[in-house]
């Protein structure tokens, strides 16, 4: 009984699709834009306003140079700054006040990731 419903739903979907295509083809010849009307109001006729064309210029930006604080203070436009505060002096620094050791390797690593084949039912 389940297969009958599947075929019935498929037939209804095919009829709806065919009806939609028929309506689209019927409307394809009709222009979607109405005819333009050239009418001006009596009190306020339309006046053309002249607009000057803008001139485009090429901008050459210089490379980012070192800041007065030192050679490590170089930041581009979209570079997020890494600024540290030295707690002893209270000044900003480009270097962290405490040297952080790199993390120790964990000892194992992921060599391969593979999915088992799954039979489609």
C-alpha positions in Angstrom: 0.0 0.0 0.0 3.0 2.3 0.6 4.1 2.0 -3.0 0.7 3.3 -4.2 1.1 6.5 -2.2 4.6 7.0 -3.5 3.3 6.7 -7.1 0.4 9.0 -6.3 2.6 11.7 -4.8 4.9 11.4 -7.8 2.0 11.8 -10.2 0.7 14.9 -8.3 4.2 16.5 -8.3 4.5 15.9 -12.0 1.1 17.5 -12.7 2.1 20.5 -10.6 5.4 20.8 -12.4 3.7 20.5 -15.8 1.2 23.2 -14.8 3.9 25.5 -13.7 5.8 25.1 -16.9 2.7 25.7 -18.9 1.9 29.0 -17.0 5.5 30.1 -17.4 5.4 29.5 -21.2 2.1 31.2 -21.5 3.4 34.3 -19.7 6.7 34.4 -21.5 5.4 36.4 -24.5 3.8 39.1 -22.3 6.0 42.1 -21.6 6.5 42.6 -17.9 7.0 46.4 -18.1 4.2 48.8 -18.7 4.4 51.4 -21.4 6.2 54.5 -20.2 4.1 57.7 -20.0 5.8 61.0 -20.8 3.7 63.4 -18.7 5.0 66.4 -16.7 3.1 68.0 -13.8 1.9 71.5 -14.5 3.2 73.1 -11.3 6.7 71.6 -11.2 8.1 70.5 -14.5 11.1 68.2 -14.4 14.4 70.0 -14.8 17.6 68.2 -15.7 20.4 68.8 -13.2 23.9 68.7 -14.6 26.2 66.5 -12.6 30.0 66.7 -13.0 31.8 63.5 -13.7 34.1 62.5 -10.9 37.8 62.1 -11.6 39.5 58.9 -10.4 43.0 59.1 -9.2 45.4 56.3 -8.3 46.7 56.4 -4.8 50.2 55.1 -4.0 50.5 54.4 -0.3 54.0 54.1 1.1 55.1 50.9 2.9 54.5 50.9 6.7 57.7 52.1 8.4 59.0 51.6 11.9 57.4 53.6 14.6 59.5 55.9 16.8 59.4 53.3 19.6 61.6 50.9 17.6 61.9 48.6 14.6 59.6 46.0 15.9 56.6 48.3 15.9 55.6 47.8 12.3 51.9 47.2 11.6 49.9 47.3 8.4 46.3 48.4 8.1 44.7 45.1 8.9 47.4 43.6 11.1 46.1 43.2 14.7 48.7 44.6 17.0 50.3 42.5 19.7 51.2 45.0 22.4 52.3 44.0 25.8 52.6 46.0 29.0 55.8 45.7 31.0 54.6 45.5 34.7 58.0 46.7 36.0 58.2 49.9 34.0 54.5 50.4 33.0 55.4 51.0 29.3 54.1 49.3 26.2 56.4 46.8 24.5 56.2 44.8 21.2 57.9 41.9 22.9 56.3 39.9 25.7 57.9 40.7 29.1 58.2 37.0 29.9 59.6 34.6 27.4 57.1 31.8 26.8 58.5 28.4 26.0 56.9 26.7 23.0 54.5 23.9 23.9 55.9 20.4 24.3 54.8 18.0 21.6 52.1 15.6 22.7 53.8 12.5 21.5 51.1 11.1 19.2 49.6 12.6 16.0 46.8 11.9 13.7 48.3 10.1 10.7 45.1 9.3 8.7 41.4 9.7 8.9 39.3 7.3 6.8 35.6 6.5 6.7 34.5 2.9 6.5 32.4 2.1 3.4 28.7 2.1 4.2 26.3 0.1 2.1 23.3 2.1 1.0 20.1 0.3 1.9 
